[in-house]
Amino acid sequence: TVGAGNVIIGTAGKGIDFSAQSSPASGMTSELLDHYEEGTFTVTIQDDSRDDNSQSYNHQFGRYTKIGRTVFVNIVLEIASLGSLATGEDAVLTGIPFTPATISNAKWSLTCANGKSLAITSSTNVGAHLVSNDVVMVLTLWDASGGVTGLTVGELSAGGTLNLTGHYEVP
């Protein structure tokens, strides 16, 4: 029982040990909660070349919470100008706070909860997936006839807004 104040873990790599629980799940690898962190980050839209192309934003916000090896992110971007980004290239987001883990057959995805004033058809959905071992999210489009394709810079627009949310695992 803590009557006042915080519980402070005094040694790196230590945490709260839940191993006294009964019936661990099949495949369980750890019962130690050894990290918690929250903060903000700055995400930017870039083209495949990942050059700084003087794009600007009316609103540019990223927030994360890291619990153990899982990172939860929320991103809000309102584009003021796409600068000189190459319109035919796929659009990527850079600047996420942690590099995603490389796990066989795992695809870390983000959902676009709100996208407006974009140059896409009404029958498509915007999403994103993270690239393993890189702090990059690839923006994607999904439609019933074509499946998933890359969202190009030309399908974004000045005044366009993206609100993305999701989670991923880190090493």
Secondary structure, DSSP 8 states (H G I E B T S, - for coil): ---SS-----STT--EE-TTSSS--TT----EE--EEEEEE--EEE-TT------EEEEEEEEEEEETTEEEEEEEEEEEE-TT--TTSB-EEE--SS-----TT---EEEEEEEES-SS-TT-EEEEEE-TTSSEEEEEEEETTTEEEE-BGGG--TT-EEEEEEEEE--
